[in-house]
């Protein structure tokens, strides 16, 4: 009778842990994504360009929320250990959910504020690019490359902004989620 009971406990624990991973990732990721959206709205309402590099400050919350979800998974599975796979899964899923919501909020806000705000963003990006080009040593400057760079900046679209936000959020989030997942496995 004991072997059947132990099999039921083991097989019942795996789906329970995977459900917990998904629930935690969605909750923590949605919270981080909403924090990123709130930061964008704050930047917009305070008269700042919400698509500027200032957006990065809101995205910095994502890696810490991912580590928090990993820690909370560890707490929920005590006295057992979550293992490296589960901690990396909850951290990675948290980052993906947050990145999707952050990118969607950039896309949505860009559609709401319209073309005048995007034109302002392009002007600011062009100015930043010019300054960076002027800082390059003369022997490393290439006129054709600089023209291409300026053309790319001038052609930035709403989709480009959303994709850039998604990639940046994913990179920043995984930068801390992977090491913390390894550290919090026990």
PyMOL commands that set and color helices and strands:
alter all, ss='L'
color gray80, all
select helices_A, chain A and resi 2-45+55-59+61-76+83-113+115-135+138-140+143-154+158-183
alter helices_A, ss='H'
color red, helices_A
deselect
rebuild
show_as cartoon
